[in-house]
Amino acid sequence: MTQSPRSEAPSRTRIAAASLAGTAIEFYDFYIYGTAAALVLNTAFFPEMDPLAGSLAAFSTFAVAFISRPLGSALFGHWGDRIGRKSMLVVSLLVMGLSTIVIGLLPGYTAIGVAAPVLLVLLRFTQGIGLGGEWGGAALLATEHAPPGKRGLYAMFPQLGPSVGFIAANGLFLILGATLTDEQFGSWGWRVPFVASLLLVVVGLYVRLKISETPVFQAAMDERRIAKVPFAGLMRHQWRRVLLGAGAMVIAYTLFYTATTYCLAYGTGTLEIPRTTMLALTMIGVVFMAAGTVVSSIVSDRLGRRRTLITGTSVAIAWGLVMFPLMETRSVPLVGVALAGALALMGLVFGPMGAYLPELFRTEFRYSGASVAYSLGGVLGGAVPPLVATSMQASGVGVFGVGVYVSAMAVLSLLCLIALPETGDETL
């Protein structure tokens, strides 16, 4: 006999641990690659190119995972809507984690020649597949367990995963940068964070396997409301919300990857700020991002998701024009302000998305809808900014043009949010 969802409901602590642990580990894996791409992958895998071309090549491999994420979202979303959220969360964690560990063990160009960058691209593609299924499952785990009126609060936990994962990733790079010589770091030190992912994956799997299936999906199973081909149903009934949700996500990705991946390379290369200083400033900025995530997630339960998101996105339009003039001063405190402001705004627009995207879609294809919208937003907002910014720098447009690009992405997200409904009062 099937127990009621209420009697099976796990505690808030267990839900928080399961949703936060997975996204923290997944984003740790993703961020160590971004940091390595900015600092060392150009010389390790593309040594025959000049420094700028090598950086473009390294950022291109970074972008590969964003291209594969929608594919992973569709794949994991299909099975997550067919057989359950929990099992897909376990598989996505394994796919992402194992790919990351192998990257850390992959020989460089000097050892195996052109096979090195080819294998790097393949592993990066697999990383993206895993992350494509991770976020949607974690967000649904939180929101579909949440009591009425507290979905924003519960969805805050997976949204804090990027902050925790980034601090862990950059903290480890900071320690390595401070204790190793440049030669040691370039030779083997950058590999340590990738291999260390093994321990984090083991912990994440333990936590994930202890959680139960969500009561919302279990009810759909009991009532036989499961779509045979969820993605087809999604495209037939709610394709517009997929595109608008993706557009709404763009500014969160743009702010984050501009402030971290690109600015790390720009700050250490062009501005000649020491690597450890830039890493430390970025970590401080991510603390502001975490604070913004907490505040906006909680506020969205009171004021509504849409209103909270529109407010943060509107401020981001202005900040895009302020950010790089602050960077150009080369003043460490002002560079810190530029990064902290961008990342705080990222938190403000990222926090409510943990509840907002799942709320936009029906239970039958909620995993697919939330995941695909989230990942499509990453293609334009995450993969493109480092490439656009580096290309602008190379063509002589200047970094103020990068700020204009950030503001333009904020305008795009604002228009998408205006076209979307409020969902905070709706049931799942």
Secondary structure, 3 states (H helix, E strand, C coil): CCCCHHHHCCCHHHHHHHHHHHHHHHHHHHHHHHHHHHHCHHHHHCCCCCHHHHHHHHHHHHHHHHHHHHHHHHHHHHHHHHCCHHHHHHHHHHHHHHHHHHHHHCCCHHHHCCHHHHHHHHHHHHHHHHHHHHHHHHHHHHHCCCCCCCHHHHHHHHHCHHHHHHHHHHHHHHHHHHHCCHHHHHHCHHHHHHHCHHHHHHHHHHHHHCCCCCHHHHHHHHCCCCCCCHHHHHHHHCHHHHHHHHHHHHHHHHHHHHHHHHHHHHHHHCCCCCHHHHHHHHHHHHHHHHHHHHHHHHHHHHHCHHHHHHHHHHHHHHHHHHHHHHHHCCCHHHHHHHHHHHHHHHHHHHCCHHHHHHHCCCHHHHHHHHHHHHHHHHHHHHHHHHHHHHHHHHHCCCHHHHHHHHHHHHHHHHHHHHHCCCCCCCCC
